Amino acid sequence: MKREPVITAAVVVALIEALIVGAVAFGWDITPDQQVSLMGIVLAAAAVIAPIVAAVWARSRVTPVE
């Protein structure tokens, strides 16, 4: 997973979405619209964070050239 930051982001999003669905199934009282909104926020956050993490990781592996 070190070489595939997108896979890592997808796994995190899927896990959070599963937790939200599970919480709703066990009685968390939110509307379907709120549930979709939460999942959208998680997906959007992953879409922003994953490229930043990938860039930071890649930059740490590059040797500067003078």
PDBQT receptor file of N, H, CA, C and O in Angstrom, charges set to zero:
ATOM      1  N   MET A   1       0.817  -1.192   0.000  1.00  0.00    +0.000 N 
ATOM      2  CA  MET A   1       0.000   0.000   0.000  1.00  0.00    +0.000 C 
ATOM      3  C   MET A   1       0.868   1.266   0.000  1.00  0.00    +0.000 C 
ATOM      4  O   MET A   1       0.357   2.356  -0.258  1.00  0.00    +0.000 OA
ATOM      5  N   LYS A   2       2.158   1.141   0.282  1.00  0.00    +0.000 N 
ATOM      6  H   LYS A   2       2.573   0.255   0.491  1.00  0.00    +0.000 HD
ATOM      7  CA  LYS A   2       3.015   2.318   0.289  1.00  0.00    +0.000 C 
ATOM      8  C   LYS A   2       3.080   2.980  -1.082  1.00  0.00    +0.000 C 
ATOM      9  O   LYS A   2       3.222   4.199  -1.175  1.00  0.00    +0.000 OA
ATOM     10  N   ARG A   3       2.980   2.192  -2.139  1.00  0.00    +0.000 N 
ATOM     11  H   ARG A   3       2.865   1.201  -2.064  1.00  0.00    +0.000 HD
ATOM     12  CA  ARG A   3       3.142   2.741  -3.481  1.00  0.00    +0.000 C 
ATOM     13  C   ARG A   3       1.817   3.156  -4.108  1.00  0.00    +0.000 C 
ATOM     14  O   ARG A   3       1.813   3.692  -5.217  1.00  0.00    +0.000 OA
ATOM     15  N   GLU A   4       0.722   2.931  -3.452  1.00  0.00    +0.000 N 
ATOM     16  H   GLU A   4       0.725   2.496  -2.551  1.00  0.00    +0.000 HD
ATOM     17  CA  GLU A   4      -0.592   3.239  -4.008  1.00  0.00    +0.000 C 
ATOM     18  C   GLU A   4      -1.416   4.088  -3.037  1.00  0.00    +0.000 C 
ATOM     19  O   GLU A   4      -2.308   3.564  -2.370  1.00  0.00    +0.000 OA
ATOM     20  N   PRO A   5      -1.127   5.402  -2.947  1.00  0.00    +0.000 N 
ATOM     21  CA  PRO A   5      -1.876   6.238  -2.010  1.00  0.00    +0.000 C 
ATOM     22  C   PRO A   5      -3.367   6.335  -2.351  1.00  0.00    +0.000 C 
ATOM     23  O   PRO A   5      -4.185   6.577  -1.463  1.00  0.00    +0.000 OA
ATOM     24  N   VAL A   6      -3.725   6.153  -3.612  1.00  0.00    +0.000 N 
ATOM     25  H   VAL A   6      -3.061   5.957  -4.333  1.00  0.00    +0.000 HD
ATOM     26  CA  VAL A   6      -5.142   6.205  -3.988  1.00  0.00    +0.000 C 
ATOM     27  C   VAL A   6      -5.885   5.005  -3.409  1.00  0.00    +0.000 C 
ATOM     28  O   VAL A   6      -7.030   5.131  -2.974  1.00  0.00    +0.000 OA
ATOM     29  N   ILE A   7      -5.236   3.842  -3.404  1.00  0.00    +0.000 N 
ATOM     30  H   ILE A   7      -4.306   3.740  -3.757  1.00  0.00    +0.000 HD
ATOM     31  CA  ILE A   7      -5.856   2.665  -2.801  1.00  0.00    +0.000 C 
ATOM     32  C   ILE A   7      -6.069   2.911  -1.316  1.00  0.00    +0.000 C 
ATOM     33  O   ILE A   7      -7.118   2.563  -0.774  1.00  0.00    +0.000 OA
ATOM     34  N   THR A   8      -5.097   3.501  -0.663  1.00  0.00    +0.000 N 
ATOM     35  H   THR A   8      -4.245   3.785  -1.103  1.00  0.00    +0.000 HD
ATOM     36  CA  THR A   8      -5.226   3.804   0.746  1.00  0.00    +0.000 C 
ATOM     37  C   THR A   8      -6.394   4.745   0.999  1.00  0.00    +0.000 C 
ATOM     38  O   THR A   8      -7.172   4.527   1.928  1.00  0.00    +0.000 OA
ATOM     39  N   ALA A   9      -6.529   5.784   0.190  1.00  0.00    +0.000 N 
ATOM     40  H   ALA A   9      -5.897   5.961  -0.564  1.00  0.00    +0.000 HD
ATOM     41  CA  ALA A   9      -7.635   6.728   0.348  1.00  0.00    +0.000 C 
ATOM     42  C   ALA A   9      -8.961   6.032   0.122  1.00  0.00    +0.000 C 
ATOM     43  O   ALA A   9      -9.924   6.290   0.845  1.00  0.00    +0.000 OA
ATOM     44  N   ALA A  10      -9.030   5.158  -0.864  1.00  0.00    +0.000 N 
ATOM     45  H   ALA A  10      -8.248   4.948  -1.451  1.00  0.00    +0.000 HD
ATOM     46  CA  ALA A  10     -10.269   4.435  -1.145  1.00  0.00    +0.000 C 
ATOM     47  C   ALA A  10     -10.645   3.522   0.017  1.00  0.00    +0.000 C 
ATOM     48  O   ALA A  10     -11.822   3.396   0.354  1.00  0.00    +0.000 OA
ATOM     49  N   VAL A  11      -9.663   2.893   0.623  1.00  0.00    +0.000 N 
ATOM     50  H   VAL A  11      -8.706   2.995   0.349  1.00  0.00    +0.000 HD
ATOM     51  CA  VAL A  11      -9.927   2.016   1.766  1.00  0.00    +0.000 C 
ATOM     52  C   VAL A  11     -10.449   2.830   2.945  1.00  0.00    +0.000 C 
ATOM     53  O   VAL A  11     -11.391   2.412   3.618  1.00  0.00    +0.000 OA
ATOM     54  N   VAL A  12      -9.850   3.978   3.199  1.00  0.00    +0.000 N 
ATOM     55  H   VAL A  12      -9.084   4.318   2.653  1.00  0.00    +0.000 HD
ATOM     56  CA  VAL A  12     -10.298   4.831   4.306  1.00  0.00    +0.000 C 
ATOM     57  C   VAL A  12     -11.722   5.320   4.070  1.00  0.00    +0.000 C 
ATOM     58  O   VAL A  12     -12.542   5.294   4.988  1.00  0.00    +0.000 OA
ATOM     59  N   VAL A  13     -12.025   5.762   2.861  1.00  0.00    +0.000 N 
ATOM     60  H   VAL A  13     -11.359   5.783   2.115  1.00  0.00    +0.000 HD
ATOM     61  CA  VAL A  13     -13.382   6.219   2.533  1.00  0.00    +0.000 C 
ATOM     62  C   VAL A  13     -14.379   5.086   2.713  1.00  0.00    +0.000 C 
ATOM     63  O   VAL A  13     -15.440   5.284   3.305  1.00  0.00    +0.000 OA
ATOM     64  N   ALA A  14     -14.054   3.912   2.215  1.00  0.00    +0.000 N 
ATOM     65  H   ALA A  14     -13.193   3.752   1.734  1.00  0.00    +0.000 HD
ATOM     66  CA  ALA A  14     -14.962   2.766   2.342  1.00  0.00    +0.000 C 
ATOM     67  C   ALA A  14     -15.190   2.403   3.806  1.00  0.00    +0.000 C 
ATOM     68  O   ALA A  14     -16.311   2.078   4.197  1.00  0.00    +0.000 OA
ATOM     69  N   LEU A  15     -14.148   2.456   4.606  1.00  0.00    +0.000 N 
ATOM     70  H   LEU A  15     -13.237   2.720   4.289  1.00  0.00    +0.000 HD
ATOM     71  CA  LEU A  15     -14.279   2.145   6.027  1.00  0.00    +0.000 C 
ATOM     72  C   LEU A  15     -15.181   3.155   6.736  1.00  0.00    +0.000 C 
ATOM     73  O   LEU A  15     -16.057   2.767   7.509  1.00  0.00    +0.000 OA
ATOM     74  N   ILE A  16     -14.974   4.430   6.481  1.00  0.00    +0.000 N 
ATOM     75  H   ILE A  16     -14.262   4.745   5.853  1.00  0.00    +0.000 HD
ATOM     76  CA  ILE A  16     -15.800   5.458   7.116  1.00  0.00    +0.000 C 
ATOM     77  C   ILE A  16     -17.246   5.342   6.667  1.00  0.00    +0.000 C 
ATOM     78  O   ILE A  16     -18.160   5.469   7.481  1.00  0.00    +0.000 OA
ATOM     79  N   GLU A  17     -17.464   5.101   5.377  1.00  0.00    +0.000 N 
ATOM     80  H   GLU A  17     -16.721   4.998   4.716  1.00  0.00    +0.000 HD
ATOM     81  CA  GLU A  17     -18.829   4.928   4.889  1.00  0.00    +0.000 C 
ATOM     82  C   GLU A  17     -19.494   3.708   5.529  1.00  0.00    +0.000 C 
ATOM     83  O   GLU A  17     -20.675   3.751   5.872  1.00  0.00    +0.000 OA
ATOM     84  N   ALA A  18     -18.743   2.635   5.686  1.00  0.00    +0.000 N 
ATOM     85  H   ALA A  18     -17.783   2.600   5.407  1.00  0.00    +0.000 HD
ATOM     86  CA  ALA A  18     -19.297   1.441   6.336  1.00  0.00    +0.000 C 
ATOM     87  C   ALA A  18     -19.652   1.734   7.790  1.00  0.00    +0.000 C 
ATOM     88  O   ALA A  18     -20.670   1.253   8.286  1.00  0.00    +0.000 OA
ATOM     89  N   LEU A  19     -18.826   2.513   8.473  1.00  0.00    +0.000 N 
ATOM     90  H   LEU A  19     -17.998   2.903   8.070  1.00  0.00    +0.000 HD
ATOM     91  CA  LEU A  19     -19.119   2.883   9.854  1.00  0.00    +0.000 C 
ATOM     92  C   LEU A  19     -20.386   3.741   9.944  1.00  0.00    +0.000 C 
ATOM     93  O   LEU A  19     -21.192   3.568  10.859  1.00  0.00    +0.000 OA
ATOM     94  N   ILE A  20     -20.557   4.659   8.998  1.00  0.00    +0.000 N 
ATOM     95  H   ILE A  20     -19.903   4.799   8.255  1.00  0.00    +0.000 HD
ATOM     96  CA  ILE A  20     -21.769   5.490   8.980  1.00  0.00    +0.000 C 
ATOM     97  C   ILE A  20     -22.994   4.624   8.755  1.00  0.00    +0.000 C 
ATOM     98  O   ILE A  20     -23.989   4.761   9.467  1.00  0.00    +0.000 OA
ATOM     99  N   VAL A  21     -22.936   3.738   7.778  1.00  0.00    +0.000 N 
ATOM    100  H   VAL A  21     -22.127   3.627   7.200  1.00  0.00    +0.000 HD
ATOM    101  CA  VAL A  21     -24.071   2.846   7.493  1.00  0.00    +0.000 C 
ATOM    102  C   VAL A  21     -24.361   1.953   8.697  1.00  0.00    +0.000 C 
ATOM    103  O   VAL A  21     -25.523   1.740   9.043  1.00  0.00    +0.000 OA
ATOM    104  N   GLY A  22     -23.325   1.435   9.329  1.00  0.00    +0.000 N 
ATOM    105  H   GLY A  22     -22.382   1.607   9.047  1.00  0.00    +0.000 HD
ATOM    106  CA  GLY A  22     -23.513   0.604  10.512  1.00  0.00    +0.000 C 
ATOM    107  C   GLY A  22     -24.133   1.377  11.668  1.00  0.00    +0.000 C 
ATOM    108  O   GLY A  22     -25.009   0.866  12.366  1.00  0.00    +0.000 OA
ATOM    109  N   ALA A  23     -23.678   2.608  11.868  1.00  0.00    +0.000 N 
ATOM    110  H   ALA A  23     -22.966   3.023  11.301  1.00  0.00    +0.000 HD
ATOM    111  CA  ALA A  23     -24.247   3.436  12.937  1.00  0.00    +0.000 C 
ATOM    112  C   ALA A  23     -25.720   3.708  12.689  1.00  0.00    +0.000 C 
ATOM    113  O   ALA A  23     -26.520   3.683  13.624  1.00  0.00    +0.000 OA
ATOM    114  N   VAL A  24     -26.086   3.966  11.441  1.00  0.00    +0.000 N 
ATOM    115  H   VAL A  24     -25.436   3.986  10.682  1.00  0.00    +0.000 HD
ATOM    116  CA  VAL A  24     -27.499   4.190  11.103  1.00  0.00    +0.000 C 
ATOM    117  C   VAL A  24     -28.297   2.916  11.343  1.00  0.00    +0.000 C 
ATOM    118  O   VAL A  24     -29.414   2.973  11.856  1.00  0.00    +0.000 OA
ATOM    119  N   ALA A  25     -27.743   1.782  10.981  1.00  0.00    +0.000 N 
ATOM    120  H   ALA A  25     -26.836   1.736  10.563  1.00  0.00    +0.000 HD
ATOM    121  CA  ALA A  25     -28.440   0.506  11.175  1.00  0.00    +0.000 C 
ATOM    122  C   ALA A  25     -28.661   0.202  12.655  1.00  0.00    +0.000 C 
ATOM    123  O   ALA A  25     -29.640  -0.447  13.021  1.00  0.00    +0.000 OA
ATOM    124  N   PHE A  26     -27.744   0.675  13.508  1.00  0.00    +0.000 N 
ATOM    125  H   PHE A  26     -26.949   1.203  13.211  1.00  0.00    +0.000 HD
ATOM    126  CA  PHE A  26     -27.875   0.422  14.936  1.00  0.00    +0.000 C 
ATOM    127  C   PHE A  26     -28.528   1.570  15.697  1.00  0.00    +0.000 C 
ATOM    128  O   PHE A  26     -28.448   1.628  16.924  1.00  0.00    +0.000 OA
ATOM    129  N   GLY A  27     -29.176   2.484  14.973  1.00  0.00    +0.000 N 
ATOM    130  H   GLY A  27     -29.241   2.437  13.977  1.00  0.00    +0.000 HD
ATOM    131  CA  GLY A  27     -29.999   3.467  15.649  1.00  0.00    +0.000 C 
ATOM    132  C   GLY A  27     -29.569   4.915  15.602  1.00  0.00    +0.000 C 
ATOM    133  O   GLY A  27     -30.226   5.764  16.205  1.00  0.00    +0.000 OA
ATOM    134  N   TRP A  28     -28.488   5.229  14.905  1.00  0.00    +0.000 N 
ATOM    135  H   TRP A  28     -27.954   4.540  14.415  1.00  0.00    +0.000 HD
ATOM    136  CA  TRP A  28     -28.122   6.634  14.781  1.00  0.00    +0.000 C 
ATOM    137  C   TRP A  28     -29.201   7.305  13.961  1.00  0.00    +0.000 C 
ATOM    138  O   TRP A  28     -29.446   6.916  12.820  1.00  0.00    +0.000 OA
ATOM    139  N   ASP A  29     -29.835   8.288  14.518  1.00  0.00    +0.000 N 
ATOM    140  H   ASP A  29     -29.636   8.604  15.446  1.00  0.00    +0.000 HD
ATOM    141  CA  ASP A  29     -31.025   8.875  13.918  1.00  0.00    +0.000 C 
ATOM    142  C   ASP A  29     -30.659  10.041  12.994  1.00  0.00    +0.000 C 
ATOM    143  O   ASP A  29     -30.682  11.201  13.403  1.00  0.00    +0.000 OA
ATOM    144  N   ILE A  30     -30.322   9.717  11.748  1.00  0.00    +0.000 N 
ATOM    145  H   ILE A  30     -30.303   8.774  11.415  1.00  0.00    +0.000 HD
ATOM    146  CA  ILE A  30     -30.116  10.762  10.737  1.00  0.00    +0.000 C 
ATOM    147  C   ILE A  30     -30.947  10.405   9.517  1.00  0.00    +0.000 C 
ATOM    148  O   ILE A  30     -31.276   9.240   9.288  1.00  0.00    +0.000 OA
ATOM    149  N   THR A  31     -31.278  11.414   8.746  1.00  0.00    +0.000 N 
ATOM    150  H   THR A  31     -31.011  12.360   8.932  1.00  0.00    +0.000 HD
ATOM    151  CA  THR A  31     -32.092  11.191   7.549  1.00  0.00    +0.000 C 
ATOM    152  C   THR A  31     -31.212  10.625   6.432  1.00  0.00    +0.000 C 
ATOM    153  O   THR A  31     -29.987  10.735   6.486  1.00  0.00    +0.000 OA
ATOM    154  N   PRO A  32     -31.836  10.027   5.430  1.00  0.00    +0.000 N 
ATOM    155  CA  PRO A  32     -31.045   9.554   4.277  1.00  0.00    +0.000 C 
ATOM    156  C   PRO A  32     -30.272  10.686   3.601  1.00  0.00    +0.000 C 
ATOM    157  O   PRO A  32     -29.155  10.475   3.127  1.00  0.00    +0.000 OA
ATOM    158  N   ASP A  33     -30.857  11.883   3.554  1.00  0.00    +0.000 N 
ATOM    159  H   ASP A  33     -31.764  12.054   3.939  1.00  0.00    +0.000 HD
ATOM    160  CA  ASP A  33     -30.144  13.016   2.961  1.00  0.00    +0.000 C 
ATOM    161  C   ASP A  33     -28.897  13.378   3.769  1.00  0.00    +0.000 C 
ATOM    162  O   ASP A  33     -27.857  13.699   3.195  1.00  0.00    +0.000 OA
ATOM    163  N   GLN A  34     -28.997  13.329   5.088  1.00  0.00    +0.000 N 
ATOM    164  H   GLN A  34     -29.842  13.068   5.555  1.00  0.00    +0.000 HD
ATOM    165  CA  GLN A  34     -27.845  13.601   5.932  1.00  0.00    +0.000 C 
ATOM    166  C   GLN A  34     -26.770  12.527   5.762  1.00  0.00    +0.000 C 
ATOM    167  O   GLN A  34     -25.575  12.822   5.781  1.00  0.00    +0.000 OA
ATOM    168  N   GLN A  35     -27.203  11.297   5.597  1.00  0.00    +0.000 N 
ATOM    169  H   GLN A  35     -28.174  11.057   5.582  1.00  0.00    +0.000 HD
ATOM    170  CA  GLN A  35     -26.261  10.197   5.391  1.00  0.00    +0.000 C 
ATOM    171  C   GLN A  35     -25.494  10.386   4.090  1.00  0.00    +0.000 C 
ATOM    172  O   GLN A  35     -24.275  10.217   4.052  1.00  0.00    +0.000 OA
ATOM    173  N   VAL A  36     -26.203  10.734   3.030  1.00  0.00    +0.000 N 
ATOM    174  H   VAL A  36     -27.193  10.872   3.061  1.00  0.00    +0.000 HD
ATOM    175  CA  VAL A  36     -25.554  10.973   1.732  1.00  0.00    +0.000 C 
ATOM    176  C   VAL A  36     -24.609  12.160   1.839  1.00  0.00    +0.000 C 
ATOM    177  O   VAL A  36     -23.518  12.144   1.269  1.00  0.00    +0.000 OA
ATOM    178  N   SER A  37     -25.023  13.181   2.561  1.00  0.00    +0.000 N 
ATOM    179  H   SER A  37     -25.909  13.195   3.024  1.00  0.00    +0.000 HD
ATOM    180  CA  SER A  37     -24.180  14.359   2.738  1.00  0.00    +0.000 C 
ATOM    181  C   SER A  37     -22.887  14.012   3.477  1.00  0.00    +0.000 C 
ATOM    182  O   SER A  37     -21.809  14.456   3.082  1.00  0.00    +0.000 OA
ATOM    183  N   LEU A  38     -22.991  13.223   4.541  1.00  0.00    +0.000 N 
ATOM    184  H   LEU A  38     -23.867  12.862   4.862  1.00  0.00    +0.000 HD
ATOM    185  CA  LEU A  38     -21.789  12.802   5.274  1.00  0.00    +0.000 C 
ATOM    186  C   LEU A  38     -20.845  12.012   4.375  1.00  0.00    +0.000 C 
ATOM    187  O   LEU A  38     -19.632  12.222   4.399  1.00  0.00    +0.000 OA
ATOM    188  N   MET A  39     -21.402  11.116   3.595  1.00  0.00    +0.000 N 
ATOM    189  H   MET A  39     -22.387  10.945   3.575  1.00  0.00    +0.000 HD
ATOM    190  CA  MET A  39     -20.562  10.320   2.694  1.00  0.00    +0.000 C 
ATOM    191  C   MET A  39     -19.905  11.201   1.637  1.00  0.00    +0.000 C 
ATOM    192  O   MET A  39     -18.760  10.964   1.254  1.00  0.00    +0.000 OA
ATOM    193  N   GLY A  40     -20.623  12.210   1.169  1.00  0.00    +0.000 N 
ATOM    194  H   GLY A  40     -21.553  12.402   1.481  1.00  0.00    +0.000 HD
ATOM    195  CA  GLY A  40     -20.045  13.151   0.212  1.00  0.00    +0.000 C 
ATOM    196  C   GLY A  40     -18.894  13.937   0.805  1.00  0.00    +0.000 C 
ATOM    197  O   GLY A  40     -17.882  14.170   0.145  1.00  0.00    +0.000 OA
ATOM    198  N   ILE A  41     -19.054  14.347   2.063  1.00  0.00    +0.000 N 
ATOM    199  H   ILE A  41     -19.876  14.158   2.600  1.00  0.00    +0.000 HD
ATOM    200  CA  ILE A  41     -17.985  15.085   2.753  1.00  0.00    +0.000 C 
ATOM    201  C   ILE A  41     -16.748  14.211   2.899  1.00  0.00    +0.000 C 
ATOM    202  O   ILE A  41     -15.630  14.669   2.663  1.00  0.00    +0.000 OA
ATOM    203  N   VAL A  42     -16.943  12.960   3.286  1.00  0.00    +0.000 N 
ATOM    204  H   VAL A  42     -17.852  12.588   3.478  1.00  0.00    +0.000 HD
ATOM    205  CA  VAL A  42     -15.812  12.030   3.440  1.00  0.00    +0.000 C 
ATOM    206  C   VAL A  42     -15.107  11.830   2.103  1.00  0.00    +0.000 C 
ATOM    207  O   VAL A  42     -13.878  11.850   2.040  1.00  0.00    +0.000 OA
ATOM    208  N   LEU A  43     -15.866  11.641   1.053  1.00  0.00    +0.000 N 
ATOM    209  H   LEU A  43     -16.865  11.625   1.104  1.00  0.00    +0.000 HD
ATOM    210  CA  LEU A  43     -15.279  11.436  -0.277  1.00  0.00    +0.000 C 
ATOM    211  C   LEU A  43     -14.526  12.677  -0.737  1.00  0.00    +0.000 C 
ATOM    212  O   LEU A  43     -13.425  12.573  -1.278  1.00  0.00    +0.000 OA
ATOM    213  N   ALA A  44     -15.112  13.845  -0.525  1.00  0.00    +0.000 N 
ATOM    214  H   ALA A  44     -16.006  13.930  -0.086  1.00  0.00    +0.000 HD
ATOM    215  CA  ALA A  44     -14.452  15.090  -0.928  1.00  0.00    +0.000 C 
ATOM    216  C   ALA A  44     -13.160  15.305  -0.137  1.00  0.00    +0.000 C 
ATOM    217  O   ALA A  44     -12.152  15.740  -0.694  1.00  0.00    +0.000 OA
ATOM    218  N   ALA A  45     -13.195  15.001   1.159  1.00  0.00    +0.000 N 
ATOM    219  H   ALA A  45     -14.014  14.648   1.612  1.00  0.00    +0.000 HD
ATOM    220  CA  ALA A  45     -11.991  15.154   1.980  1.00  0.00    +0.000 C 
ATOM    221  C   ALA A  45     -10.886  14.224   1.489  1.00  0.00    +0.000 C 
ATOM    222  O   ALA A  45      -9.723  14.619   1.415  1.00  0.00    +0.000 OA
ATOM    223  N   ALA A  46     -11.248  13.002   1.158  1.00  0.00    +0.000 N 
ATOM    224  H   ALA A  46     -12.193  12.681   1.218  1.00  0.00    +0.000 HD
ATOM    225  CA  ALA A  46     -10.254  12.052   0.652  1.00  0.00    +0.000 C 
ATOM    226  C   ALA A  46      -9.697  12.513  -0.693  1.00  0.00    +0.000 C 
ATOM    227  O   ALA A  46      -8.510  12.340  -0.970  1.00  0.00    +0.000 OA
ATOM    228  N   ALA A  47     -10.554  13.097  -1.527  1.00  0.00    +0.000 N 
ATOM    229  H   ALA A  47     -11.518  13.238  -1.302  1.00  0.00    +0.000 HD
ATOM    230  CA  ALA A  47     -10.107  13.574  -2.838  1.00  0.00    +0.000 C 
ATOM    231  C   ALA A  47      -9.109  14.717  -2.698  1.00  0.00    +0.000 C 
ATOM    232  O   ALA A  47      -8.248  14.894  -3.559  1.00  0.00    +0.000 OA
ATOM    233  N   VAL A  48      -9.217  15.484  -1.634  1.00  0.00    +0.000 N 
ATOM    234  H   VAL A  48      -9.917  15.340  -0.934  1.00  0.00    +0.000 HD
ATOM    235  CA  VAL A  48      -8.281  16.588  -1.401  1.00  0.00    +0.000 C 
ATOM    236  C   VAL A  48      -7.028  16.096  -0.684  1.00  0.00    +0.000 C 
ATOM    237  O   VAL A  48      -5.915  16.488  -1.032  1.00  0.00    +0.000 OA
ATOM    238  N   ILE A  49      -7.210  15.244   0.307  1.00  0.00    +0.000 N 
ATOM    239  H   ILE A  49      -8.114  14.925   0.590  1.00  0.00    +0.000 HD
ATOM    240  CA  ILE A  49      -6.083  14.819   1.149  1.00  0.00    +0.000 C 
ATOM    241  C   ILE A  49      -5.165  13.828   0.438  1.00  0.00    +0.000 C 
ATOM    242  O   ILE A  49      -3.947  13.913   0.597  1.00  0.00    +0.000 OA
ATOM    243  N   ALA A  50      -5.705  12.898  -0.336  1.00  0.00    +0.000 N 
ATOM    244  H   ALA A  50      -6.694  12.829  -0.465  1.00  0.00    +0.000 HD
ATOM    245  CA  ALA A  50      -4.884  11.864  -0.977  1.00  0.00    +0.000 C 
ATOM    246  C   ALA A  50      -3.784  12.439  -1.877  1.00  0.00    +0.000 C 
ATOM    247  O   ALA A  50      -2.638  12.000  -1.774  1.00  0.00    +0.000 OA
ATOM    248  N   PRO A  51      -4.086  13.405  -2.758  1.00  0.00    +0.000 N 
ATOM    249  CA  PRO A  51      -2.997  13.952  -3.589  1.00  0.00    +0.000 C 
ATOM    250  C   PRO A  51      -1.943  14.701  -2.778  1.00  0.00    +0.000 C 
ATOM    251  O   PRO A  51      -0.763  14.692  -3.129  1.00  0.00    +0.000 OA
ATOM    252  N   ILE A  52      -2.368  15.349  -1.696  1.00  0.00    +0.000 N 
ATOM    253  H   ILE A  52      -3.326  15.356  -1.411  1.00  0.00    +0.000 HD
ATOM    254  CA  ILE A  52      -1.408  16.063  -0.854  1.00  0.00    +0.000 C 
ATOM    255  C   ILE A  52      -0.468  15.067  -0.181  1.00  0.00    +0.000 C 
ATOM    256  O   ILE A  52       0.746  15.266  -0.161  1.00  0.00    +0.000 OA
ATOM    257  N   VAL A  53      -1.031  14.005   0.365  1.00  0.00    +0.000 N 
ATOM    258  H   VAL A  53      -2.018  13.844   0.349  1.00  0.00    +0.000 HD
ATOM    259  CA  VAL A  53      -0.218  12.977   1.000  1.00  0.00    +0.000 C 
ATOM    260  C   VAL A  53       0.722  12.341  -0.024  1.00  0.00    +0.000 C 
ATOM    261  O   VAL A  53       1.895  12.110   0.268  1.00  0.00    +0.000 OA
ATOM    262  N   ALA A  54       0.213  12.061  -1.214  1.00  0.00    +0.000 N 
ATOM    263  H   ALA A  54      -0.740  12.249  -1.452  1.00  0.00    +0.000 HD
ATOM    264  CA  ALA A  54       1.050  11.468  -2.262  1.00  0.00    +0.000 C 
ATOM    265  C   ALA A  54       2.190  12.402  -2.647  1.00  0.00    +0.000 C 
ATOM    266  O   ALA A  54       3.316  11.949  -2.849  1.00  0.00    +0.000 OA
ATOM    267  N   ALA A  55       1.914  13.698  -2.751  1.00  0.00    +0.000 N 
ATOM    268  H   ALA A  55       0.998  14.066  -2.587  1.00  0.00    +0.000 HD
ATOM    269  CA  ALA A  55       2.956  14.662  -3.112  1.00  0.00    +0.000 C 
ATOM    270  C   ALA A  55       4.019  14.768  -2.019  1.00  0.00    +0.000 C 
ATOM    271  O   ALA A  55       5.214  14.800  -2.315  1.00  0.00    +0.000 OA
ATOM    272  N   VAL A  56       3.594  14.820  -0.771  1.00  0.00    +0.000 N 
ATOM    273  H   VAL A  56       2.624  14.794  -0.530  1.00  0.00    +0.000 HD
ATOM    274  CA  VAL A  56       4.547  14.897   0.342  1.00  0.00    +0.000 C 
ATOM    275  C   VAL A  56       5.403  13.635   0.376  1.00  0.00    +0.000 C 
ATOM    276  O   VAL A  56       6.619  13.703   0.555  1.00  0.00    +0.000 OA
ATOM    277  N   TRP A  57       4.755  12.485   0.203  1.00  0.00    +0.000 N 
ATOM    278  H   TRP A  57       3.767  12.430   0.058  1.00  0.00    +0.000 HD
ATOM    279  CA  TRP A  57       5.496  11.219   0.195  1.00  0.00    +0.000 C 
ATOM    280  C   TRP A  57       6.515  11.198  -0.952  1.00  0.00    +0.000 C 
ATOM    281  O   TRP A  57       7.668  10.817  -0.751  1.00  0.00    +0.000 OA
ATOM    282  N   ALA A  58       6.089  11.606  -2.150  1.00  0.00    +0.000 N 
ATOM    283  H   ALA A  58       5.152  11.915  -2.313  1.00  0.00    +0.000 HD
ATOM    284  CA  ALA A  58       6.989  11.586  -3.309  1.00  0.00    +0.000 C 
ATOM    285  C   ALA A  58       8.151  12.554  -3.126  1.00  0.00    +0.000 C 
ATOM    286  O   ALA A  58       9.290  12.232  -3.464  1.00  0.00    +0.000 OA
ATOM    287  N   ARG A  59       7.867  13.727  -2.597  1.00  0.00    +0.000 N 
ATOM    288  H   ARG A  59       6.942  13.988  -2.323  1.00  0.00    +0.000 HD
ATOM    289  CA  ARG A  59       8.937  14.719  -2.402  1.00  0.00    +0.000 C 
ATOM    290  C   ARG A  59       9.969  14.229  -1.403  1.00  0.00    +0.000 C 
ATOM    291  O   ARG A  59      11.148  14.568  -1.505  1.00  0.00    +0.000 OA
ATOM    292  N   SER A  60       9.530  13.435  -0.439  1.00  0.00    +0.000 N 
ATOM    293  H   SER A  60       8.572  13.160  -0.356  1.00  0.00    +0.000 HD
ATOM    294  CA  SER A  60      10.501  12.938   0.554  1.00  0.00    +0.000 C 
ATOM    295  C   SER A  60      11.423  11.875  -0.043  1.00  0.00    +0.000 C 
ATOM    296  O   SER A  60      12.457  11.557   0.546  1.00  0.00    +0.000 OA
ATOM    297  N   ARG A  61      11.069  11.330  -1.186  1.00  0.00    +0.000 N 
ATOM    298  H   ARG A  61      10.230  11.588  -1.665  1.00  0.00    +0.000 HD
ATOM    299  CA  ARG A  61      11.858  10.267  -1.820  1.00  0.00    +0.000 C 
ATOM    300  C   ARG A  61      12.753  10.796  -2.957  1.00  0.00    +0.000 C 
ATOM    301  O   ARG A  61      13.491  10.023  -3.568  1.00  0.00    +0.000 OA
ATOM    302  N   VAL A  62      12.692  12.089  -3.241  1.00  0.00    +0.000 N 
ATOM    303  H   VAL A  62      12.093  12.718  -2.745  1.00  0.00    +0.000 HD
ATOM    304  CA  VAL A  62      13.435  12.662  -4.356  1.00  0.00    +0.000 C 
ATOM    305  C   VAL A  62      14.736  13.255  -3.869  1.00  0.00    +0.000 C 
ATOM    306  O   VAL A  62      14.774  13.917  -2.832  1.00  0.00    +0.000 OA
ATOM    307  N   THR A  63      15.800  13.023  -4.610  1.00  0.00    +0.000 N 
ATOM    308  H   THR A  63      15.770  12.485  -5.452  1.00  0.00    +0.000 HD
ATOM    309  CA  THR A  63      17.098  13.615  -4.312  1.00  0.00    +0.000 C 
ATOM    310  C   THR A  63      17.225  14.921  -5.077  1.00  0.00    +0.000 C 
ATOM    311  O   THR A  63      17.098  14.937  -6.301  1.00  0.00    +0.000 OA
ATOM    312  N   PRO A  64      17.477  16.026  -4.363  1.00  0.00    +0.000 N 
ATOM    313  CA  PRO A  64      17.610  17.317  -5.055  1.00  0.00    +0.000 C 
ATOM    314  C   PRO A  64      18.806  17.333  -6.002  1.00  0.00    +0.000 C 
ATOM    315  O   PRO A  64      19.843  16.731  -5.722  1.00  0.00    +0.000 OA
ATOM    316  N   VAL A  65      18.648  18.024  -7.117  1.00  0.00    +0.000 N 
ATOM    317  H   VAL A  65      17.805  18.513  -7.345  1.00  0.00    +0.000 HD
ATOM    318  CA  VAL A  65      19.712  18.196  -8.095  1.00  0.00    +0.000 C 
ATOM    319  C   VAL A  65      20.122  19.659  -8.092  1.00  0.00    +0.000 C 
ATOM    320  O   VAL A  65      19.278  20.553  -8.157  1.00  0.00    +0.000 OA
ATOM    321  N   GLU A  66      21.423  19.893  -8.016  1.00  0.00    +0.000 N 
ATOM    322  H   GLU A  66      22.108  19.167  -7.963  1.00  0.00    +0.000 HD
ATOM    323  CA  GLU A  66      21.892  21.282  -7.961  1.00  0.00    +0.000 C 
ATOM    324  C   GLU A  66      22.128  21.839  -9.319  1.00  0.00    +0.000 C 
ATOM    325  O   GLU A  66      22.525  22.996  -9.451  1.00  0.00    +0.000 OA
TER     326      GLU A  66
